[in-house]
């Protein structure tokens, strides 16, 4: 048996290019080995080591002096986008090798069309000799008529394995067993039972702190900066430090550089309530590995399976807060205000931005960002909608005080007001959602008609099969996306229909705060959903500004003007002898301020 002069493992393009125009390609053979978990079922003969050993022996026997090995370990043959395989194609296209050795054709891939194109077009075009040992194929000895059928069988095998795995995962997932191979940051696998998660005390403390900071009004970017300053390990580096294998490409080099996406994910995971959620994503085909978000109704949720890190009520509050638009401009000092993200311009609907008075940094205020960015991409707003934070804080505190006092003396009347307010708000929101739902359903019906038309055109030969496939794929993708949105809309409409019960939730919050002396971020977040700020206008020589306070769950609340309910008196001196005062309107929970 002849011995090869050199065996080189090719792991990057630079190493591969080193053989270009230096050695006669006729002396170089490429050995390609691949193993995925599907192939582990076939025993040791398919191991990477044994594949290499077999191919080296065969290539030596056939007289090749230089053997370049290309390897993909743990990657399915369904996809052709494999690092080792792509390097092999580069070697072929650069005319560096003259032969390709594989254990069998399934190593090249389990995609009938792509492997067929490779063996029927790419290899012959570059005069590549293909040797598939187990399939008794050597193109120097003549083509095999069975090759296309073997490629087809290889694809069928992948399809069969995919079906079996899907069925297995469905059984496991519906039984409450976590399908994810990785535990969320804050948990680890129970050494006694890997299917069970237990709390990782050190990481769980960071998770709790993230939730606490977020509820205190600190934004995600601020949390990231603070953790980096405190040198808190990021989840991936924390896992690596504890001997847990981290998959994916390394895109982060600082162990303390927390990313917005990492904190955002932690704030979104329902698993921290102790739940297991299976089937969160799905793939449309065993050939397409892209994952799509599964509609909520298709997911399997099992509550209280493992110990909770975050209580369910806190998690819900965080989700409600995150669902609000939070695109606020940061002040240059980095200070955060508790009203950031809650104030909305009555004219253009954008968030008001937080600012400092340039002459006196003790004075802080909000105004419309679209007015600040007139002429830019954001659009335009015709007024500043300026409002001072000290004044706003006292107005909101006073309105909440009126609500708590009214509840104390007139609880039955307050419950009726909440119920009526909730019904009105729900009807308004539901009407908008139903209109969008109707539009999307109509578009789905249009897509069905369009699909039938192109199918008939294809049958009648008016369009090519390729054109039909392209158009049908486009319509199917649009319809799939539409179905996901329809499902989300139907769920939201259903939740709106059940919203009458949220009046009791708001009442429970009111009863917890009977004597509020100072407005804190926690109190503000529990009570207020948003505040719409109008621009001041001049009425009878007096500047008036109107604000609308929308409370969580119930929207705007109209409190009757009763003697036992305190009237809030606010007077804030400003420059040049001007003062700002506050008055509660008779018929609504709107606040008015006057510059007098």
C-alpha positions as CSV (number, residue, x, y, z in Angstrom):
1,X,0.0,0.0,0.0
2,X,1.3,3.4,-0.9
3,X,1.8,6.0,1.8
4,X,0.8,9.6,1.2
5,X,3.4,12.2,1.6
6,X,1.2,14.7,3.4
7,X,-2.2,14.9,5.1
8,X,-3.5,18.4,5.9
9,X,-6.7,19.4,7.6
10,X,-8.2,22.4,6.0
11,X,-10.1,24.7,8.4
12,X,-9.9,28.1,6.6
13,X,-9.6,29.6,3.2
14,X,-6.1,31.0,3.9
15,X,-4.7,27.5,4.5
16,X,-6.5,26.2,1.4
17,X,-5.1,29.0,-0.9
18,X,-1.6,27.9,0.2
19,X,-1.9,25.0,-2.2
20,X,-3.0,27.1,-5.2
21,X,-0.5,26.9,-8.2
22,X,2.1,25.2,-6.0
23,X,1.3,21.5,-6.3
24,X,-0.1,19.7,-9.3
25,X,-3.8,19.2,-8.7
26,X,-3.5,15.7,-10.1
27,X,-1.6,14.8,-7.0
28,X,-4.1,16.3,-4.5
29,X,-7.3,14.6,-3.3
30,X,-10.0,16.1,-1.0
31,X,-11.4,13.9,1.7
32,X,-14.7,15.0,3.0
33,X,-16.2,13.6,6.3
34,X,-19.4,14.6,8.0
35,X,-21.4,13.4,11.0
36,X,-24.7,14.6,12.4
37,X,-26.7,13.2,15.3
38,X,-28.9,11.5,12.8
39,X,-26.0,9.3,11.8
40,X,-25.1,8.3,15.3
41,X,-27.8,5.7,15.0
42,X,-25.6,3.9,12.5
43,X,-22.8,3.0,14.9
44,X,-19.1,3.6,15.1
45,X,-18.5,3.1,11.3
46,X,-19.8,6.6,10.7
47,X,-17.6,8.3,13.3
48,X,-15.3,11.1,12.1
49,X,-12.2,9.2,13.0
50,X,-13.3,6.0,11.2
51,X,-14.4,7.9,8.1
52,X,-11.0,9.6,7.8
53,X,-9.1,6.4,8.4
54,X,-11.1,4.6,5.6
55,X,-10.7,7.5,3.1
56,X,-7.0,7.9,3.7
57,X,-6.5,4.2,3.0
58,X,-8.5,4.3,-0.2
59,X,-6.9,7.6,-1.4
60,X,-3.4,6.1,-0.7
61,X,-4.3,3.0,-2.7
62,X,-5.3,5.2,-5.7
63,X,-1.9,7.0,-5.7
64,X,-2.7,10.5,-4.4
65,X,0.3,12.2,-2.6
66,X,-1.4,15.1,-0.9
67,X,-4.7,14.6,1.1
68,X,-6.7,17.6,2.2
69,X,-9.3,16.8,4.8
70,X,-12.5,18.8,5.2
71,X,-14.8,18.1,8.2
72,X,-18.3,19.0,9.4
73,X,-19.1,17.5,12.8
74,X,-22.6,17.6,14.2
75,X,-24.2,19.3,11.1
76,X,-27.2,17.9,9.3
77,X,-26.8,17.0,5.6
78,X,-30.1,18.6,4.8
79,X,-28.4,22.0,4.7
80,X,-25.6,22.7,2.2
81,X,-24.4,25.7,4.1
82,X,-21.7,23.8,6.1
83,X,-18.3,25.4,6.8
84,X,-16.3,22.3,5.8
85,X,-18.4,21.6,2.8
86,X,-18.1,25.2,1.6
87,X,-14.3,25.0,1.8
88,X,-14.5,21.8,-0.2
89,X,-16.4,23.7,-2.9
90,X,-13.8,26.4,-2.9
91,X,-11.1,23.8,-3.4
92,X,-13.0,22.5,-6.4
93,X,-13.7,25.9,-7.9
94,X,-10.1,27.0,-7.5
95,X,-8.9,23.8,-9.2
96,X,-6.7,22.9,-6.2
97,X,-7.9,19.2,-6.1
98,X,-8.6,16.7,-8.8
99,X,-10.6,14.1,-6.7
100,X,-13.2,14.1,-3.9
101,X,-13.5,11.0,-1.6
102,X,-16.5,10.4,0.7
103,X,-17.6,7.4,2.6
104,X,-21.0,7.5,0.8
105,X,-23.0,10.0,-1.2
106,X,-25.1,10.9,1.9
107,X,-21.9,12.6,3.4
108,X,-22.1,15.2,0.6
109,X,-25.7,15.9,1.6
110,X,-29.3,14.7,2.0
111,X,-30.7,17.2,-0.5
112,X,-31.6,15.4,-3.8
113,X,-31.6,18.6,-5.9
114,X,-28.4,20.1,-4.6
115,X,-26.3,16.9,-4.5
116,X,-27.6,16.1,-8.0
117,X,-26.4,19.4,-9.2
118,X,-23.0,18.8,-7.6
119,X,-22.5,15.3,-9.0
120,X,-24.0,16.1,-12.5
121,X,-22.7,19.6,-13.1
122,X,-20.1,21.0,-10.7
123,X,-17.8,18.0,-10.5
124,X,-17.8,17.1,-14.2
125,X,-17.3,20.8,-15.1
126,X,-14.1,20.9,-13.0
127,X,-13.0,17.4,-14.0
128,X,-13.3,16.1,-10.5
129,X,-13.1,12.4,-9.8
130,X,-15.7,11.4,-7.3
131,X,-15.2,8.3,-5.1
132,X,-18.0,7.2,-2.7
133,X,-16.6,4.1,-1.1
134,X,-19.7,2.4,0.4
135,X,-21.7,3.1,-2.7
136,X,-19.1,1.5,-4.9
137,X,-18.9,4.7,-7.0
138,X,-15.8,5.9,-8.8
139,X,-16.5,8.2,-11.7
140,X,-13.1,7.3,-13.3
141,X,-14.5,3.9,-13.8
142,X,-17.8,5.2,-15.3
143,X,-21.0,6.8,-14.0
144,X,-23.5,4.8,-12.1
145,X,-27.1,5.0,-13.2
146,X,-28.2,4.3,-9.6
147,X,-26.6,7.5,-8.3
148,X,-29.7,9.7,-8.7
149,X,-31.8,7.1,-6.9
150,X,-29.3,6.9,-4.0
151,X,-29.4,10.7,-3.7
152,X,-33.2,10.5,-3.6
153,X,-33.2,7.8,-0.9
154,X,-30.7,9.8,1.1
155,X,-33.2,12.7,1.1
156,X,-36.0,10.4,2.0
157,X,-34.0,9.2,4.9
158,X,-33.6,12.7,6.2
159,X,-37.3,13.4,5.8
160,X,-38.1,10.2,7.7
161,X,-35.7,11.1,10.5
162,X,-37.3,14.6,10.7
163,X,-40.8,13.1,11.0
164,X,-39.7,10.8,13.7
165,X,-37.9,13.6,15.6
166,X,-41.0,15.9,15.3
167,X,-43.2,13.1,16.7
168,X,-40.8,12.4,19.5
169,X,-40.6,16.1,20.4
170,X,-44.3,16.4,20.3
171,X,-44.8,13.6,22.8
172,X,-42.0,15.0,25.1
173,X,-43.2,18.6,24.7
174,X,-46.9,17.8,25.5
175,X,-45.8,15.9,28.6
176,X,-44.2,19.0,30.1
177,X,-40.6,18.0,29.6
178,X,-38.5,21.0,28.5
179,X,-37.5,20.6,24.9
180,X,-34.7,23.2,25.1
181,X,-31.3,21.7,25.5
182,X,-30.1,24.9,27.3
183,X,-31.5,26.3,30.5
184,X,-32.2,30.1,30.8
185,X,-29.7,32.2,32.6
186,X,-30.5,31.9,36.3
187,X,-31.2,28.1,36.1
188,X,-29.1,25.0,35.7
189,X,-29.9,21.4,35.1
190,X,-30.5,19.2,38.1
191,X,-27.5,16.8,38.4
192,X,-29.9,14.1,39.6
193,X,-32.4,14.7,36.8
194,X,-31.2,16.6,33.7
195,X,-34.8,17.1,32.6
196,X,-35.5,19.3,35.6
197,X,-34.2,22.8,36.2
198,X,-33.0,24.1,39.5
199,X,-32.2,27.7,40.5
200,X,-28.6,28.9,40.1
201,X,-28.3,31.2,43.1
202,X,-25.6,33.5,41.7
203,X,-27.2,34.1,38.3
204,X,-30.7,34.2,39.7
205,X,-29.7,37.1,42.0
206,X,-28.7,39.0,38.8
207,X,-32.0,38.2,37.1
208,X,-34.0,39.5,40.2
209,X,-31.9,42.6,40.2
210,X,-32.6,43.2,36.5
211,X,-36.3,43.0,37.1
212,X,-36.1,45.2,40.2
213,X,-34.0,47.9,38.3
214,X,-36.4,47.9,35.4
215,X,-39.5,48.3,37.7
216,X,-37.6,51.2,39.4
217,X,-37.7,53.0,36.0
218,X,-34.2,52.2,34.8
219,X,-33.9,51.5,31.1
220,X,-32.2,48.5,29.5
221,X,-29.2,50.5,28.3
222,X,-28.7,52.0,31.8
223,X,-28.8,48.4,33.3
224,X,-26.2,47.3,30.7
225,X,-23.9,50.2,31.5
226,X,-24.2,49.6,35.3
227,X,-23.4,45.9,35.0
228,X,-20.4,46.6,32.8
229,X,-19.1,49.2,35.3
230,X,-19.6,46.6,38.1
231,X,-17.9,43.9,36.1
232,X,-20.8,41.5,36.1
233,X,-20.2,38.6,33.8
234,X,-22.5,38.4,30.8
235,X,-24.7,35.2,30.5
236,X,-22.4,33.6,27.8
237,X,-19.2,34.3,29.7
238,X,-20.9,33.2,33.0
239,X,-21.8,29.9,31.3
240,X,-18.3,29.4,30.0
241,X,-16.8,30.2,33.4
242,X,-19.0,27.4,34.9
243,X,-18.0,24.8,32.3
244,X,-21.2,25.1,30.2
245,X,-20.7,24.7,26.5
246,X,-21.7,27.9,24.6
247,X,-22.8,27.4,21.0
248,X,-22.8,29.9,18.2
249,X,-20.2,32.3,16.9
250,X,-18.1,34.3,19.3
251,X,-19.2,37.9,18.6
252,X,-18.4,39.4,22.1
253,X,-14.9,39.7,23.5
254,X,-15.5,41.6,26.7
255,X,-16.8,39.4,29.5
256,X,-18.7,42.4,31.0
257,X,-20.2,44.1,28.0
258,X,-23.9,43.4,28.5
259,X,-26.0,43.7,25.3
260,X,-29.4,45.2,25.1
261,X,-30.7,41.9,23.6
262,X,-29.5,39.9,26.6
263,X,-31.3,42.0,29.1
264,X,-34.4,42.3,26.9
265,X,-34.5,38.5,26.6
266,X,-34.2,38.1,30.4
267,X,-37.1,40.5,30.9
268,X,-39.3,38.6,28.5
269,X,-38.9,35.0,29.6
270,X,-42.0,33.6,31.2
271,X,-39.8,30.6,32.4
272,X,-38.7,32.8,35.3
273,X,-42.2,32.3,36.8
274,X,-41.4,28.6,37.1
275,X,-43.1,27.6,33.8
276,X,-42.0,25.4,30.9
277,X,-43.0,26.6,27.5
278,X,-42.6,24.3,24.6
279,X,-43.1,24.8,20.8
280,X,-42.2,28.5,20.9
281,X,-40.8,28.3,17.4
282,X,-41.2,26.0,14.4
283,X,-39.6,25.4,11.0
284,X,-41.7,25.2,7.8
285,X,-39.7,22.3,6.3
286,X,-37.0,19.9,7.3
287,X,-34.9,21.5,4.6
288,X,-35.4,25.0,5.9
289,X,-33.8,25.5,9.4
290,X,-35.1,29.0,9.8
291,X,-37.2,29.2,13.0
292,X,-40.5,31.1,13.0
293,X,-42.5,32.3,16.1
294,X,-45.3,29.9,16.8
295,X,-48.7,31.4,17.6
296,X,-49.5,31.4,21.3
297,X,-52.3,28.9,20.9
298,X,-49.9,26.4,19.4
299,X,-47.5,26.6,22.3
300,X,-47.6,24.3,25.3
301,X,-47.4,26.1,28.6
302,X,-46.9,24.2,31.9
303,X,-47.0,26.4,34.9
304,X,-45.1,25.9,38.2
305,X,-42.9,23.1,36.9
306,X,-39.8,24.4,38.6
307,X,-38.9,26.9,41.3
308,X,-39.8,30.5,40.3
309,X,-37.1,33.2,40.3
310,X,-39.6,36.1,39.6
311,X,-43.2,36.1,40.9
312,X,-45.9,36.1,38.3
313,X,-47.4,39.5,39.1
314,X,-44.0,41.2,38.8
315,X,-43.4,39.5,35.5
316,X,-46.8,40.6,34.1
317,X,-46.1,44.2,35.2
318,X,-42.8,44.1,33.4
319,X,-44.4,42.9,30.2
320,X,-47.1,45.6,30.3
321,X,-44.3,48.2,30.8
322,X,-42.2,46.8,28.0
323,X,-45.2,46.8,25.6
324,X,-45.3,50.6,25.9
325,X,-43.1,52.6,23.4
326,X,-40.0,53.7,25.1
327,X,-38.0,55.6,22.5
328,X,-36.9,58.5,24.7
329,X,-33.9,60.7,24.2
330,X,-31.3,60.4,26.9
331,X,-30.1,63.6,28.6
332,X,-26.4,64.3,28.3
333,X,-25.8,63.7,32.0
334,X,-27.3,60.2,31.7
335,X,-29.9,60.9,34.4
336,X,-33.2,59.1,34.0
337,X,-36.7,60.4,34.9
338,X,-39.6,58.2,36.0
339,X,-41.9,59.8,33.5
340,X,-39.7,58.8,30.6
341,X,-41.8,56.7,28.1
342,X,-45.1,57.6,29.7
343,X,-45.7,61.1,28.2
344,X,-47.2,61.2,24.7
345,X,-47.7,64.2,22.5
346,X,-51.4,64.9,21.8
347,X,-50.6,66.1,18.3
348,X,-48.3,63.5,16.7
349,X,-48.4,60.7,19.2
350,X,-44.6,60.4,19.8
351,X,-43.0,60.2,23.2
352,X,-41.9,63.4,24.9
353,X,-38.2,63.8,25.5
354,X,-36.6,64.6,28.8
355,X,-34.4,67.7,29.0
356,X,-32.5,70.1,31.4
357,X,-32.8,73.8,31.5
358,X,-29.5,75.0,30.2
359,X,-29.3,77.9,32.6
360,X,-30.5,75.9,35.7
361,X,-30.1,72.1,35.7
362,X,-32.4,71.9,38.7
363,X,-35.2,72.6,36.3
364,X,-36.1,69.6,34.2
365,X,-38.9,69.3,31.6
366,X,-40.3,67.3,28.7
367,X,-41.2,68.4,25.2
368,X,-42.1,66.8,21.9
369,X,-39.2,65.2,20.1
370,X,-40.8,65.7,16.7
371,X,-40.9,69.4,17.3
372,X,-37.1,69.2,18.2
373,X,-36.5,67.3,15.0
374,X,-38.6,69.3,12.6
375,X,-37.6,68.7,8.9
376,X,-35.9,65.4,9.8
377,X,-37.2,61.8,9.1
378,X,-39.3,61.6,12.3
379,X,-41.8,64.1,10.8
380,X,-43.0,67.4,12.3
381,X,-45.0,68.7,15.2
382,X,-46.4,72.2,15.3
383,X,-45.8,72.9,19.0
384,X,-43.4,72.0,21.9
385,X,-45.9,70.5,24.3
386,X,-43.5,71.7,27.0
387,X,-44.2,70.6,30.6
388,X,-42.1,70.8,33.7
389,X,-41.4,67.6,35.7
390,X,-41.9,69.1,39.1
391,X,-45.3,70.4,38.2
392,X,-46.2,67.1,36.5
393,X,-45.2,65.1,39.5
394,X,-47.5,67.1,41.8
395,X,-50.4,67.0,39.4
396,X,-50.2,63.2,39.1
397,X,-49.7,62.7,42.8
398,X,-52.7,64.9,43.4
399,X,-54.9,63.0,41.0
400,X,-53.9,59.7,42.5
401,X,-54.7,61.2,46.0
402,X,-58.2,62.1,44.8
403,X,-58.7,58.5,43.5
404,X,-57.6,56.9,46.8
405,X,-59.8,59.3,48.8
406,X,-62.8,58.6,46.6
407,X,-62.3,54.9,47.0
408,X,-62.1,55.2,50.8
409,X,-65.4,57.0,51.1
410,X,-67.3,55.8,48.0
411,X,-66.0,52.4,47.1
412,X,-69.3,51.1,45.5
413,X,-69.5,54.2,43.3
414,X,-65.8,53.9,42.4
415,X,-66.3,50.3,41.3
416,X,-69.1,51.4,39.0
417,X,-67.0,54.2,37.5
418,X,-64.1,51.8,36.9
419,X,-66.5,49.3,35.2
420,X,-68.0,51.9,33.0
421,X,-64.6,53.3,32.1
422,X,-63.2,49.9,31.3
423,X,-66.2,49.0,29.1
424,X,-65.8,52.2,27.1
425,X,-62.0,51.9,26.6
426,X,-62.4,48.2,25.7
427,X,-65.1,48.9,23.1
428,X,-62.9,51.6,21.5
429,X,-59.8,49.4,21.3
430,X,-61.7,46.3,20.2
431,X,-63.3,48.2,17.4
432,X,-59.9,49.2,16.0
433,X,-58.6,45.6,16.4
434,X,-61.6,44.1,14.7
435,X,-61.2,46.5,11.7
436,X,-57.6,45.3,11.2
437,X,-58.6,41.7,11.7
438,X,-61.3,42.1,9.0
439,X,-58.7,43.6,6.6
440,X,-56.3,40.8,7.1
441,X,-58.9,38.1,6.6
442,X,-60.0,39.8,3.4
443,X,-56.4,39.7,2.2
444,X,-56.2,36.0,3.0
445,X,-59.2,35.4,0.8
446,X,-57.6,37.4,-2.0
447,X,-54.4,35.3,-1.7
448,X,-56.5,32.1,-2.0
449,X,-58.0,33.4,-5.2
450,X,-54.6,34.4,-6.6
451,X,-53.1,31.0,-5.7
452,X,-56.0,29.2,-7.6
453,X,-55.4,31.5,-10.6
454,X,-51.6,30.8,-10.9
455,X,-52.3,27.1,-10.4
456,X,-54.7,27.1,-13.3
457,X,-52.2,29.1,-15.4
458,X,-49.5,26.5,-14.5
459,X,-51.7,23.6,-15.5
460,X,-52.6,25.3,-18.8
461,X,-49.0,26.1,-19.5
462,X,-49.4,29.9,-19.3
463,X,-46.6,30.2,-16.8
464,X,-43.5,28.0,-16.2
465,X,-43.2,25.7,-13.3
466,X,-40.3,27.8,-12.0
467,X,-42.5,30.9,-12.1
468,X,-45.4,29.1,-10.4
469,X,-43.1,27.9,-7.6
470,X,-41.7,31.4,-7.1
471,X,-45.2,33.1,-7.0
472,X,-46.8,30.4,-4.9
473,X,-43.9,30.6,-2.4
474,X,-44.4,34.4,-2.2
475,X,-48.2,34.0,-1.6
476,X,-47.7,31.2,0.9
477,X,-45.1,33.3,2.9
478,X,-47.4,36.3,3.0
479,X,-50.4,34.1,4.0
480,X,-48.3,32.5,6.8
481,X,-47.3,35.9,8.1
482,X,-50.9,37.1,7.8
483,X,-52.1,34.0,9.7
484,X,-49.7,34.7,12.6
485,X,-51.0,38.3,12.8
486,X,-54.6,37.2,12.6
487,X,-54.0,34.7,15.5
488,X,-52.4,37.5,17.5
489,X,-55.3,39.9,16.8
490,X,-57.9,37.3,17.8
491,X,-56.1,36.6,21.0
492,X,-55.8,40.3,21.8
493,X,-59.5,40.8,21.0
494,X,-60.3,37.9,23.3
495,X,-58.2,39.4,26.1
496,X,-60.0,42.7,25.6
497,X,-63.3,41.0,26.1
498,X,-62.2,39.6,29.4
499,X,-60.9,43.0,30.6
500,X,-63.9,43.8,32.8
501,X,-62.1,41.9,35.6
502,X,-59.2,44.3,35.5
503,X,-61.3,46.8,37.4
504,X,-60.8,44.7,40.5
505,X,-57.1,44.5,39.8
506,X,-56.8,48.3,39.7
507,X,-59.0,48.6,42.8
508,X,-56.5,46.3,44.6
509,X,-53.7,48.6,43.7
510,X,-55.6,51.7,44.9
511,X,-56.3,50.0,48.3
512,X,-52.5,49.3,48.7
513,X,-51.7,53.0,48.6
514,X,-54.1,54.9,50.9
515,X,-51.6,57.5,52.1
516,X,-49.2,58.5,49.4
517,X,-47.0,61.4,50.4
518,X,-44.5,61.2,47.5
519,X,-44.7,59.9,44.0
520,X,-42.1,57.1,43.4
521,X,-41.3,55.2,40.2
522,X,-42.9,52.1,41.6
523,X,-46.2,53.9,42.4
524,X,-46.2,55.6,39.0
525,X,-45.7,52.3,37.2
526,X,-48.4,50.6,39.2
527,X,-51.0,53.3,38.5
528,X,-50.3,55.0,35.2
529,X,-50.3,53.6,31.7
530,X,-49.7,56.8,29.8
531,X,-50.1,60.6,30.0
532,X,-51.2,62.6,27.0
533,X,-49.8,66.1,27.1
534,X,-51.5,68.9,25.1
535,X,-49.7,72.2,24.1
536,X,-50.7,75.2,26.1
537,X,-53.2,77.6,24.6
538,X,-54.4,81.1,25.5
539,X,-57.9,81.4,26.9
540,X,-59.2,84.7,28.2
541,X,-55.6,86.1,28.6
542,X,-54.6,83.0,30.6
543,X,-52.3,80.2,29.3
544,X,-53.9,76.8,29.9
545,X,-52.4,73.4,29.3
546,X,-54.4,70.1,29.4
547,X,-53.1,66.7,30.3
548,X,-54.9,63.4,30.2
549,X,-54.0,60.6,32.6
550,X,-54.7,57.1,31.5
551,X,-54.5,54.5,34.3
552,X,-53.5,50.9,34.0
553,X,-56.3,48.5,33.1
554,X,-59.1,51.1,33.2
555,X,-58.0,54.1,31.1
556,X,-59.2,57.6,32.0
557,X,-61.2,57.9,35.3
558,X,-63.8,60.7,35.9
559,X,-64.1,61.4,39.6
560,X,-67.2,63.4,40.7
561,X,-66.5,66.7,42.4
562,X,-67.6,65.7,46.0
563,X,-67.0,67.6,49.2
564,X,-65.2,64.7,50.9
565,X,-62.7,64.5,48.0
566,X,-59.7,66.9,48.4
567,X,-59.1,69.5,45.8
568,X,-55.4,69.6,45.0
569,X,-53.8,73.0,45.2
570,X,-50.5,73.4,43.4
571,X,-48.6,76.6,42.9
572,X,-45.1,76.6,41.5
573,X,-43.2,79.9,41.1
574,X,-41.2,80.3,37.8
575,X,-39.1,83.0,36.3
576,X,-40.0,86.7,36.0
577,X,-42.8,86.5,38.6
578,X,-44.9,84.0,36.7
579,X,-46.5,81.1,38.6
580,X,-48.0,77.8,37.5
581,X,-51.2,76.7,39.2
582,X,-53.3,73.5,38.8
583,X,-57.1,72.9,38.8
584,X,-59.1,69.8,38.4
585,X,-61.9,70.0,35.8
586,X,-65.4,69.3,36.9
587,X,-66.3,66.5,34.5
588,X,-63.1,64.5,33.9
589,X,-59.8,63.3,35.2
590,X,-58.0,65.8,32.9
591,X,-55.7,68.2,34.5
592,X,-55.3,71.8,33.6
593,X,-52.4,74.1,34.5
594,X,-52.4,77.9,34.2
595,X,-49.6,80.3,33.9
596,X,-50.9,83.3,35.9
